[in-house]
Amino acid sequence: MSYSGHVELKSSKITDAGNGVFASKDFAPGDIIISLPRPLVAELENQHLASSCSWCFSHKVAGPTDLPTDSLDIKACTGCRKIKYCSRQCQTKHWKLDHKYDCKVLSDPQRPPLPYGVRATIKLLKRLQLGDAEVRKVLDFQPKIEHLRKYEPSILEDSALMAMGAWKFAGEPRGTNVDLAQTLFLNVMCNTLDLSNALSNMTLGAGFDPILCSINHSCQPNTMLIFNNPHTMVRAIRPISRGEEIFIQYRDPSNPFTVRQAELEEKYFFKCNCSKCEKGSTLQEDTFKKPSENLSSEWCRCADELIARHASTGVDVSRYQIGSSLADRRVSALQAEAFRLSGTHGSGIMESEKALRICLESDMWTLTRQPVPYLLGSFFDNHIGQGPDGLEKALHVGLVKYFILNPALAPQPFDNSRIIDTITLAKVAISWSRSASESSIVQLRQKGCDVGIFIYGLLNEAWAAVPLSFGRNSQFGQAVEMIWKQINEDGQLHDVKMEMVKRTWPVIKAYAETINVLDCL
Ligand SMILES: C[S@@+](CC[C@H](N)C(=O)[O-])C[C@H]1O[C@@H](n2cnc3c(N)ncnc32)[C@H](O)[C@@H]1O
């Protein structure tokens, strides 16, 4: 079946995966495979409604790692006073496509905020009633009702209540019923994509689209999904031949096998059968620095305490188990504790330091084994706002992330997560160089890291990589250009500076390789 210009939908070769999306021509890394003006469903989570544009997801709250967002002026819809926009154009587009169907429902000041799945279902029901062919395609997905009935009956019950609410709020549209509402609700919620804004680098809401959501998951994906306010693209990250299946990642593929499996089961209700998971716990993601038997006696004692604590508090540590011997159970307990403290997507300063000590002082973890990369990410973010001392720590951990972690975890320099990291590190290095004393700057240079050259190289790399990821005309691309132009005022000397970058890069890399992360804690 022809699905769009460059892809087609047919049965996946992955066991139990149903249909998948296949390339109908060859693609090179960076090529755009799918480009959509906006997913069929794109809803902000409630906590972001007040500070983000509901059409383009521009986000007002500036976090420490944010790129400049100008003076974004978010104004509320005069009808409901809940949905907000950064411009009249965004408001008009959103009204025509979407908001005209739920503005009245949201306008009741007494009503508590509606979950985004309910908001989406109200609008889908109304569009379905009007004969919208795109919405019909949502019904082609498997609602996973049987799976939920067997394994997650409470989720199924909740979905029935949500669907009933959505159907009533939609005004019980003729030609629809509660069962149909539940199918729409579940099909969207079991297949959502995380929607984000590169400028604030966080998940702002959830999306669903019949084309994008037909792409299966692999823990070794060949494409990346770029959400670009509100344009969405699927781009190749490795060469793809005609006839090959296209995969994205629904969840982080750098986790150990059992953690990946559990996360996908929990959020999407399936057992991943991708080519990487077929190899089980045998790959680099599951390799510790040393065999479990080599854990020091001091850390064995600590692990024994954790085993007792996990048992007495009833914490489910099954996804962190690496084996049944006592030595394996001890390392599993350390792993469970490190993941618990990492919170997977961000943790406080105290928690991330404690978890890093477990992993690195026990000497069982390599720097690229999770949750160390998550923890270093949190450590980096948490220290940016902590004055010159915090900035210096962030700069050092950033050097380790840049030279050691990122090339191992995301081999393409234009990978969207990597390019955001590169530009954020450049910003940290700029802030540090402005706040540090002259002697600190000289000292760092003497150790091998000339911060001026480092900043120049990072910005040049980000600027060169943007066309293969977000695009130069995107909000992100424009923000990168702004910083790049500030640093590169005398454009004529570019070649000379790049020659210095080329010569100095291996020296900075060698310095990064000497950094002991534990010294930064
Ligand atoms: C977003 S949909 C993808 C389209 C789906 N294959 C279909 O035919 O409708 C996600 C569902 O596809 C299946 N799936 C995706 N990736 C998979 C994988 N790696 N292994 C097994 N099933 C997978 C699961 O049933 C999952 O819930």
The ligand as an ORCA input file, in Angstrom:
! r2SCAN-3c Opt
* xyz 0 1
  C       2.865      3.147     17.439
  S       2.322      1.565     17.052
  C       3.207      1.139     15.622
  C       2.301      0.604     14.540
  C       1.790     -0.794     14.777
  N       2.792     -1.758     14.408
  C       0.518     -1.074     14.015
  O       0.453     -2.028     13.217
  O      -0.465     -0.367     14.243
  C       3.052      0.721     18.373
  C       2.717     -0.747     18.453
  O       3.450     -1.479     17.450
  C       3.983     -2.674     17.989
  N       5.466     -2.567     18.017
  C       6.192     -1.480     17.707
  N       7.502     -1.728     17.810
  C       7.628     -3.003     18.224
  C       8.742     -3.829     18.533
  N       9.996     -3.395     18.448
  N       8.493     -5.104     18.939
  C       7.222     -5.554     19.048
  N       6.124     -4.813     18.769
  C       6.313     -3.551     18.358
  C       3.441     -2.796     19.408
  O       2.255     -3.518     19.379
  C       3.175     -1.349     19.771
  O       2.208     -1.235     20.756
*
